[in-house]
Amino acid sequence: MLLAIFTFLVGAALGQRFTVLVLVPAILVTLGVAVGLGIALAEAPGTIVLVTVAAIACLQVGYLLGLGVRQLIWGRASRPRPASFADSSQARRPAR
């Protein structure tokens, strides 16, 4: 459970900063950590597979959530502001 929460948060952090290609090494590291922890704790092979799949799925869902947060932040920052009456720079004639 703790591994799933940790990989979810790591995925969210990666989603805010990097492209989708960062998931390949992240998945490989998650795979190694999950299998290593399972072997160190003497878990059954079925449990190791289940925990590994859950951790990788949480990593990917966290990445998607991180992308969504990044889009919300950048989407609001890059919206064009409506023109106001105080901005008359477009109405001026060029100097001769």
Stockholm file with secondary structure:
# STOCKHOLM 1.0

chainA/1-96         MLLAIFTFLVGAALGQRFTVLVLVPAILVTLGVAVGLGIALAEAPGTIVLVTVAAIACLQVGYLLGLGVRQLIWGRASRPRPASFADSSQARRPAR
#=GR chainA/1-96 SS CHHHHHHHHHHHHHHHHSCGGGHHHHHHHHHHHHHHHHHHTTCCHHHHHHHHHHHHHHHHHHHHHHHHHHHHHHHHHTSCCCCCTTCCTTTSCCCC
#=GC SS_cons        CHHHHHHHHHHHHHHHHSCGGGHHHHHHHHHHHHHHHHHHTTCCHHHHHHHHHHHHHHHHHHHHHHHHHHHHHHHHHTSCCCCCTTCCTTTSCCCC
//
